[in-house]
Amino acid sequence: MLWFTNQLEPAFSSIEVRDEKGASVQAGKAVVDRGGRTRMSVPLKALPPGTYKVMWRVLSVDTHRTQGDFTFRVGP
């Protein structure tokens, strides 16, 4: 789950998660939390050990676009 300081526009916000080979490991589409609309998550397939890259793009309700990425590792 990713947290943001502003509410997000769900239709223009996304998360992609890829393995070391660039293959998608998502089990569905990213969803913006309906409660406060400042959180977004994406379901993932079972992740074997390895390094994964998360790439996100969002549009906030005040029309600011932002994007970023980070990596994480799953150990044995």
C-alpha positions as CSV (number, residue, x, y, z in Angstrom):
1,M,0.0,0.0,0.0
2,L,1.2,3.5,-0.9
3,W,0.2,6.6,1.1
4,F,0.0,10.1,-0.4
5,T,-0.6,13.6,1.2
6,N,-3.4,14.5,-1.2
7,Q,-6.5,12.7,-2.4
8,L,-6.0,10.9,-5.6
9,E,-8.0,10.7,-8.8
10,P,-8.5,6.9,-9.3
11,A,-9.0,7.0,-13.1
12,F,-5.6,8.7,-13.5
13,S,-3.5,6.9,-10.8
14,S,-1.7,3.6,-11.2
15,I,0.9,1.2,-9.7
16,E,3.0,-1.3,-11.6
17,V,5.2,-4.0,-9.9
18,R,7.7,-5.9,-12.0
19,D,10.3,-8.6,-11.3
20,E,14.0,-8.5,-12.2
21,K,13.2,-9.6,-15.8
22,G,10.6,-6.9,-16.2
23,A,7.6,-9.2,-15.9
24,S,4.5,-8.0,-14.1
25,V,3.8,-9.6,-10.8
26,Q,0.4,-8.0,-10.3
27,A,-2.7,-10.1,-9.7
28,G,-5.1,-7.2,-10.6
29,K,-5.4,-3.5,-11.0
30,A,-4.4,-0.8,-8.5
31,V,-7.2,0.5,-6.4
32,V,-7.5,3.8,-4.6
33,D,-8.9,3.5,-1.0
34,R,-12.5,4.9,-1.0
35,G,-12.2,6.0,2.6
36,G,-9.8,8.9,2.3
37,R,-8.5,8.5,-1.2
38,T,-5.0,9.1,-0.1
39,R,-4.0,5.4,-0.2
40,M,-3.5,3.1,-3.2
41,S,-2.7,-0.6,-3.3
42,V,-2.3,-3.3,-5.9
43,P,-2.8,-7.1,-5.4
44,L,0.3,-9.2,-6.1
45,K,0.9,-12.8,-7.2
46,A,3.0,-14.9,-4.8
47,L,6.5,-13.5,-4.9
48,P,9.5,-15.8,-5.0
49,P,12.8,-14.5,-3.6
50,G,14.2,-11.7,-5.8
51,T,14.2,-8.0,-6.3
52,Y,11.1,-6.1,-7.5
53,K,10.5,-2.6,-8.8
54,V,7.4,-0.6,-7.9
55,M,6.5,2.3,-10.3
56,W,3.7,4.6,-9.5
57,R,2.0,7.6,-11.2
58,V,-0.8,9.6,-9.6
59,L,-3.0,12.6,-10.2
60,S,-4.2,14.4,-7.1
61,V,-7.6,16.1,-6.9
62,D,-5.7,19.5,-7.0
63,T,-4.4,18.4,-10.5
64,H,-0.8,17.8,-9.5
65,R,0.8,14.9,-11.3
66,T,3.6,13.0,-9.6
67,Q,5.4,9.7,-10.1
68,G,8.2,7.7,-8.7
69,D,9.6,4.3,-8.2
70,F,11.4,2.2,-5.6
71,T,12.7,-1.4,-5.3
72,F,12.3,-4.0,-2.6
73,R,13.7,-7.5,-2.1
74,V,12.0,-10.7,-1.0
75,G,14.5,-13.0,0.7
76,P,14.6,-16.8,1.0
